[in-house]
Amino acid sequence: QISRIIDNGHGYVVDGDVYFSVPSLGDYGSLSGRKQDDNRAGERVTVDERKRDPADFALWKAKKEGEPFWESPWGQGRPGW
């Protein structure tokens, strides 16, 4: 499914991590009724400077030492959630 998201222009790869591009989906947040302007990036965690937009979120995270991992088209890693 992540490959389809990338192929449809809603995801991108950075150093083995895969991010969902929130601005690529014009009605993102409509299901929850939230507006992107109401979100405050960096409130809970530091914003990863490699992301194209602070609202983007990880779909897949590259392997880190000591963490469980699986093989993927983007290298060894784990789901981003």
N, C-alpha and C positions, 0 to 999 in steps of 0.2 A: 504494500500500500504506500509506503514512503516513496518508492520509485515513481509511482503514479503522481504523487503530489509534486515531486520535482519536475517530472515531465510536463505537468500542467502549468508550470510556472509559479507554483505556490510554495516551493521549497528550494533551498540551496545548501551546498556543502562547503564547510570551512574546516580544514585540517582534520577531516574524519568525523566531525560533528555535522549533523543535518538540522537545519532550522526551518520552521514554518514562517513564511513571510506574511505577517498580519496585514500590511497595507495592500498586498496583492489580492485580497478578498474584500471588495468594497463593502459588503454587508456583514463583515466579521463583527460579532457581538450582538447582532440583531436578535438572536434567540434568547439571550439573557437580558436584553433591553439596555445593555451598557453601551456607552459611547467611548470610543478610543480616547477622546480628549479628557475623559474623567479618570483614566488610569494614570498612575504615577510611577514611572520606571525608576528602579533603584531604591524603592522604599524598603523592601525586605532583603534584597541581595544586590551586590554590585553589578551593574550592567556590563556585560561582556562586550568590549569594544570591537570585537570581530563581527558582531551582528550588524546587519544593514539598518535595522530599526530597533530601538530599545524594547518595543512590544513583541518582537519575534521571540519564539520559544523553541526549545530543543525537541526534536522528534527522535533523534539518535545521538548518543554521546560516545566519543571515541574511548577506547579502553584506557583505564588508569591502573597503575600498579596496585595489586591487591584486590581489585574489584572483579566480580564475575563478568564474563564476556561471552559473546557469540560472534560468529563470522557474519559478515554482511558485505554488500557491494561496496561499502565505504570503508571497509577494514573492520578489525575487531572492535567490539564495543557493546553497548547495551541500550535499551529503550530510554528515551529522555524523560520519562515521567516517573 
